[in-house]
Amino acid sequence: MIEIVAPYMSFWLKGAALTLGLSAASFPICILFGLTAAFAAVSRTRGVSLAAAAYINVFRGLPEIIVIFVIFYGSNIFLTMLGTPFAIQYGGSNPGVAALVALSVQFGSYAAVIFKDWMAVFPKGYTEAGLAIGMTRLQIRRRIIVPLLLRSATPALGNLFLVMLKISALASLIGVTELSRTTGIIAGSTREPLVCYLIAAAMYLAISAVSGLVQHRFEAAMERSL
């Protein structure tokens, strides 16, 4: 059986690289969305806080596959409408870009909850000390609050990345040839689905193990810097 699937190993590696790349590219954007939404949620401006709450609650309540489909097909419709008045035909949205946007937006809502929870227990003394030395609130957020939030939330964010890594398999449903889709194609070609999916499972576990190791070392580095 192994000799049958061995020639396809390079395709598996490409699929695994795309899975890891999609998650790695989406994660920093989701952190940015999360921080923005968390600060907006505690804003004194009611409209801003309500908009942030709506974003968090809507995307936390939607299944990931629905968000991926809406962004992918919605962007195709938008591009068609945009080009029609000018007689321009677009080739449609890129599935990889649509998946990246969907993961970033949805997981940004999860990250926002993590940051918001940490902000609720954040010592007010840091803000008061910053104001006492003449720092603006924007400077306090950028130089004090955000670094400490990221440091404190590292374990939860690491777990969030592992969840994103697994959810990224849903991108295969819009044509992204990540690890799960690649495995499906190889399984159909070799007619050895059990062996193929066991190999894919081993690859997912290897990626998760490496990600967990990186997270552990990053947490240790954060602890030493305290």
Protein Blocks (a to p, Z undefined) as FASTA:
>chain_A
ZZmmmmmmmmmmmmmmmmmmmmmmmmmmmmmmmmmmmmmmmpcblklmmmmmmmmmmmmm
pcfklmmmmmmmmmmmmmmmmmmmnopacebjafklmmmmmmmmmmmmmmmmmmmmmmmm
gcfklmmmmmmnopafklmmmmmmmmmmmmmmmmmmmmmmmmmmmmmmmmmmnopacfkl
mmmmmmmmnopmklmmmmmmmmmmmmmmmmmmmmmmmmmmmmmmZZ
